């Protein structure tokens, strides 16, 4: 019985061996990234996505100021949302 010595896929000389190696490496890298992603998602506390700007601690950031009714009325008049007569009438009501 004669054996075929041109059997390159078993001896690693050819592209088949390299493609299998690269494919296996890609699968391993994808699994590692998936594990890291899942660990980071499950261990991150709620609301941790909000960060203070660089150089500030959370205690130094003031909460957003609420607009007074007069400020809201001025903003609506300035944007053209209400007419002058309505602005003056509502301003007198306040």
Residue pairs with C-beta under 8 A, 6 or more apart in sequence:
8 14
9 16
9 17
52 58
52 60
52 61
53 61
67 75
69 94
70 91
70 94
73 82
73 87
73 90
73 91
73 94
76 82
76 87
77 84
77 87
82 90
